[in-house]
Amino acid sequence: MNINYPKKIISPLRKYLSKAIIWISLLIIITINISYQNWNQEYKIIAWDVNSYYAYLPTVFIYHDLDMDFRDEDIEKHIKHYWPLTTEIGKKAIITSMGMAYLYAPFFLAGHGIVHLTGYAGDEFSAPYKIALIISSLFYLAFGLVFLRKVLRTYYSELVTSITLLIILFGTNFLHYVTDEPTMTHAYNFSMISVFLFLIIRWFRKPGIKNAILCGIMVGLISLVRPSNIIVVLLLIFWGITSFRDLGNRIRFYFRNIHLVIIMITAFILVWIPQFLYWDYTSGSIFFNTYGSVGAGFFFDNPQFYHTLLSYRKGWFVYTPVMLFAILGLYMLYKENRKLFLPVLIFLLVNIYVISSWWCWWFGGGFGSRSFIDSYGIMALPLAALIAWTLRQKNILKYAILLLIAGTLYLNIFQVTQYKKGFLHYVMMSKESYWAVFLDMSPSQKYWNNLVYPDYEAAKEGRYYTENEMTELEKRQLKEQKE
């Protein structure tokens, strides 16, 4: 029997494929989160860096105590989660900026309300609060994917957009940070930067008060979550620029619209005002370098490019090799869409430089070089350009590239699973350990024997070296730290 209906099925699929990809992916991510049940584990969800991001909320809404005296009143209870520094005027201050607290707040308050209504006996680190924060991460992830889809569909087909979204989520270390550590900053900043890309497109199509306010607010939030991400303003300068003449026109554009620029800057400052007030209260100055107070900072004269990109400890291209295809895609952007090429290239180079210059270039524990996740919405543009070019090829090269990309997806999912099981160490990986456990869920003793603990104290002074460059004394000291 001849059934004549495939076009009725295929046509909507071609039109809505990327939307289906988003919602199916979210369902998978939600299922993984439920299966992990990390809200029942003490050192998950509200742990490590999240302790500081989150601390603003219970400090204000539960204890009503900006001085954080409640911590000292029950030090045994609170020392595990509240890690303030002491300022020069003797007050306690939370070390991180409050951007994440902004984003957690609606969900925290909902969880807090449920706790009160149900009479739940747990404290601010109990399951209801953790579940609320997990939901916040999934919400922002969905929000970011929806807006990244809008950006990609501006320039690419439905199929290219769908493949790109799949790669960004399942082919990178992003997968780990929306499942096992969803409350870290990365899903949130990925979302905001993706929204910001959408707003940039709208801004240059229709510059006006509304878009100026929205762009200012978004840059404010992005930088309040992670101050070094202020470099996203480069996109506002170089978006659509292909020549020095274009750059001159862009400068004249901003001078002609100086009133909108002032509105944008005002919106940015308004986002930061609570932070300025908090710093003034705790330190006596509206500008307070909290990380500098604990010996952390940038070494812009000694960026660790090689380690950041290629080291076995946390190298971006080692643990997220699919991003090599995004780098190749820059050439396709240059050939086919130069208005995107320059802003993406400039942002990428500056971002690599800033990340590589941070004293702790490996950014503590985590899977791969997590600092790059924030910018995956931007990197989706050259990645999509490569995929679009690949799909147009009519020879074996097309299938070879697609097979290689599929291989990186498999490797990423495998390594995310390894990391979850503890077979890729969160901070001590070395070349020998990496290859001893490559595509192996049964690590040998060689893997364990070759783990190398990083020297944090040397890093705070801008000194970095490989294991071979250490003295015997330093090796013994690091071995003792590891044990």
N, C-alpha and C positions, 0 to 999 in steps of 0.2 A: 504494500500500500504506500502510495506517495504522499507524505505529509509535508505540506507547504507552509511551515510557520517559523523556520529558523530566524528570518530577518526580524520578526516581531520580538524575538528574544535577544538577538545580538544587538539590535539598535539601542535599546535602553541600557544594555550592559556597557556598550561603548560610551554612552553618555554619562553613566553614573558609576563606572568601575572604580574610580579613585575614592568616591564616597563609600562604596562598599568595602574597599580595602581598609579605610580608616576604621569603620565600625567593627569589622571582623577582627582587625588587629587589636582594637580596644577590648573586645570580648576575650581574646586570648590573654592579653595583659591582665585583665581583671581576674580571669581564671587562675593565672599563675600566682597573683597576689593572694587569692583566697587559699590556694593550696599551700603556700608558704606559711600562712598564719603568723607572720612576723610580729603582730600586735601582742602575741603571747610570750615573746622573748624579751628579756630585760634589756639587752644591748642591741636592740633593733628599733627602727623607726624614730624614736627620740633618743639618740645616742650620738656620741662623738661630736662632729661639728653642729649637728642639729640641736644639741643641747643649748648652744649659744643662740642660734637663730630663734629658737622657741622661747628662750628665757624671758623675753620681753612680755609675753602674753600672760603667764601666771603671775609675774611680778606686778603687772598693772591690774589685771582683772580678778585675780584670786587673793593675792596678799596686799594689794594696794600700797606697795612699799618700794619706791624707786631707790631707796638707800640699801635695799636688800638685807636689812637687819634680820629678817626672818631666817636667812641662811645660817647665821651664827647662833640663833636661838635653838636650832636643832641641826647641828653640823653633821651628825652621823647620817641623818636622813637626806640632807640636801647636797652634800659634797660630791655625790656621784653625778649630779646633773647641772649644778650651778657653779660655773667657773669664772667668776668676775676677776678683773684685775683691779688693783688699787691705784688710783690716780695720785698726782702730786699734791692735791688738796685733801687727800685722805678718804675720798669717797670710792665706792665700788662702781665699776662700769662694766657692762657687757662688752666683750671684745669685738663681736661682729656688728655690722650695721643692721638696721631693723627692717630691711626690705622684705626678707622672708616672713617676718612677723606680720607685715601688711597682708601678704598673700595667704598665710595660714589663718589669719584672724576670723573671717566669716565661718570657716569650718571648725575652728577651735571653739568659737562662741556657740555654734550649734551643738557640738559635743558637750560643752559645759552645761548648756541648757538641758540636754538629755540626762546628764548625770544628776542634776538637781531634781528633775521631774521624777526620775525613777528611784532616787535615793541610793544610787550606786555608791559603794563604800570606798572605791579606789581613789588614789590621789591624782594629780595632774599628769602623771606618767603612766596611768593605767590604760587598759584596752580601749575604752570609749574615745579617749583623746587621740590615741594612736590611730584608730580606725578613721577618725575624722581627718587626720592629716594625710592618711593614705588616699582617702577620697579626694582631698584637695589636689594631690599630685595627679591623679587620674583625670580630674576636671581640667587642670591646666594642660595636661598632655593632649586631651581631646581638643581643647581650644587652639593649641598651637598647631596641631595637625590640620585642623579645618582651615586656618588662615594660611598655612604653608601651601595647602592645596590650591587656595585662591591665587597665591603668588605664582606657583608653578603653571597653573592653567592660563595665566596671562601670556606665557611665552611658549608653552609646550602642549602637546596633545594629551588626551585623557590616558592613553596607554603609557606614555613616557612619565607622566605625573604619578600614575599608579605604581610603576616599577620603582621610581625614585623614593616614594614614601615607604615602600616595603624595605628598601635597602637602608634608609636612614634609621628605621626602627629596629629591624632584625639583623642588619649587617654591621652594626656598630656597637660600641660599648654602651650606647644609650639603653639597650635592652636590659642590661643589668640595673641601670639606675631608674628604671620605671617598674621593676619587679622586686628586687631584693633590697635596694636602698632608695625607695621612691621619694623620700622626704628631703634628700639632698637638693641642692639648688638647681640641678641641671634641667630637669623637666620644666621647671618654672621659668628659667631664663631662656631656654629653647623656645618656649611658648611666647614669651614677651618679644623676643627678637624676631620671631616669625610674624607676629602681629605688626611689629615695627616695619618690617619689609613691606607689608601690605599698605601701611599708612604712608610710607615713602612714595609708593606708586600713586596713591590718591593725592598726596601733597603736590607732586609735580604736575598732575593732571588738573588739579583744582586747588591752588593755594588759597587759603582763607582762614578765618578765625578758628572754626571748628577743627580743621586738620592741624593747625598750628598748636592748639591746646592739646590735642590727642598725641601729637608727636612729642611735645614737651613732657607730658605726663609719662609716656612710655619710656623715654630716655631716662627720666627721673627714677622710675621703678627699676629699670634694667641696671642702672649704676648703683642704686641703693641696695640691691641684692648682692652685687659684686662690683665694687667701685672701678676696677680695671676695665670693666665692660663699657665704660664711658666712650671707648673708642668707636662705638657704633655710630657716633656723630659723623665719622668719616663718610658713611654712606649718604648722609644728607648733603655732604659737600660734593662727592664725586659721582653720585648716581646719574647715569646718562652721559657722562663726560667721555669724549673720545679724542679730544685734542686740546692744545693750549687755548685755542680760540673759544672752545666750549667752556673751559675753566674761567676765562675772562667774562663770558656771558653769565656764568653761574654767579660769580662775585657781584656783577651788576644786578642780577636778579634779586639777590639778598639785600642789596642796598636799596633797590626800588621798593622792596617789601620789608623795610626795616621795622615797621610797626608790628608785622607778623612775627618777625624774629624776636622782638621784645616780648610779645605774648608767649611765644614758645619757651623762651628762657624763664619767664615768670612762672609758667606752669611747671617747669622743671624744678625751680626753687621751692615752690609750694609743696611738692612731694617731699623735699628734703627738710622742710622746716621742723617737723617733730624730731628728726635726728639732730639737727643743730641745737635745738632746745635741750635735748637729753645730754648731749656732749657738754653744753655750757653748764648744766646743772652738776654733772659728775666730775668735770675737769676744770671748769672755769673758762673754757674757750669753746666757741662754736665749731672750731676745726680741731679735731683730736685724732691723731694717728694711733689708734689702739694697737695695731699690729706692731708698730715701731716701739711701743712701750714694752713689748715682750721680746724684742730682739729680732723681729721678722721684717723683711723689706726686700727691695729689688736691687739687683746688681746689673744695672743697664750697661756697664762696661765689661761684663763677663757673661753674656747670654750663653746658655748651654743648649745650643741648637741640636747638636748631634744626639745628646742624651734625651732631649725632649722628643725628638722625632724617631730615633732609631735604637735607643738602648733597650736591653732586655728587661730592665727594671720596669719601665713604664712607656717605652717608645710608642708614639701615636701610630706610626705605620706598622709597628710590630703587632700590636694588639687590635688595631682597627685598619687592616690592610686595604679595605675597600676604599678608604679615603685616597689611596694612590690613584684610583680611577677618577676621583673628583679633581685631583691635581692635573691629570691628563686632560680633563674636560675644560680646563682653562684655555687650552689651545683652541678647542671648538668654539668657546665663547668669543675668543679673539677673532676667529674667522667668520662667525655667523651672527654674533650679537655683541658688538664692541661696546654698546652702551651699558652692558652688564659686566664686561670684562674688567675694566679699570677699577670700579668700586670693589668688586670681589677680590681682585688681586691685592689692592692696597690694604684692604681690611685683613686679608689672610696674612700678609707679610708682617703687618704691625701686630696682629694677634699672636703670631708665632714668636715674635721678638719679646713681647710683654710676658707671655707665659714662660718663655725660656729664661727670662731675667729674674723671675721670682726666686728667692733664696732656696726654697724647697721645690725645685723644678718638677719633682715627682708628686707634689701636692699630697703628701701623706699617704694613707692607705686608700685602696680603691682598685678597681679594675681598669687597667689601661690609663691613658692620659685623659682624665675626666674633664679637665678644664676646656677641652675643645668641644665638648658636647653642646655647650651653649650656642655655638656658632653653626651647628649642623643645618639650620634652616638656610643660612647663607651658602654653605658648601653644597646644598642641594641644587643650586643653580648650575654650577659647572658639572656636577654629577649628571643632572638631567640632560645637559648639552651633550655629554659623551654618550648617554643612552640613546638619545635621539639620532645622533650620527651613526651609532652602531646599528640601529634598527633599519637604517636606510641602505646599509651595505648589502650587496647581493652575492657575496662570496663567503668562503669558509671563515674569514676574519670575524664576521658577525657572530657566528656560533662559538668561535674560540673566546671572544671577549665575554659573551653572555655566560659561557661555561666557567670562565675564571671568576666572574662576579658571583655566580652561584657558589663557587668553591669558597669564596670569602664569607658568604652568608653561613655556609655550613661550619666553617672554622670558627666564626664568631659565636654561633649558638653552642658549639661544642665547648669553647673556652669559657663562655658564661657559665655553663654547667660545671666545668672544672673548677672555676673560681668559687662557685656556690659550695662545692664539696671540699674546698680547701686545698685543691691540687694546683692552683696557681696562687702563689703567695701574694698577699695584698701590698707588700712593700719590699720583699727581700729577693725578688727574682734575679737570676744571673743567666748568662748564656748557657752554661752547663745545665742548670736546673730547667730552663725552658725546653731545651731539646731532649732532656731526660724524660719529660712528661708530655712531649708534643703528641697530640691526638691519642693520649693514653690515659685511661681512667684508673690505672693501677700504678702510681708513681713508685719508682725504684728508690733504693737508698741513696743513689747518686743524686736524685732530686733534692732530698733533704740535706745531704752533706754539702751541697754547693750553694745553699741560700746565703745571701750576704746582706747583713743589716746596714742601712745607710748611716753615715756619720752626720747626724743633725747638727752637732756643735760646730763642726768644720763648715757645714753649709751656711750657717748663720754668719760666718766670716767670708763667705764667697769662695770657699776652697772645695773643689770637687776632684775626685780621682777614681780610677778603676781599682779593682781589687789588686791587680798586679803592681800598682803604684804605691800601695800601702807599705809601711814598715812592718816588721814582724810584730812589734809592740802594738801597733794599731790593729793589726789583724786579730791578735789575741783579745784586745779590748772589745772589738766588735763581736767576736765570737762569744765572749762573756755576756754581752748585751743580748745577743740572740738567744742564748740559753736561759 
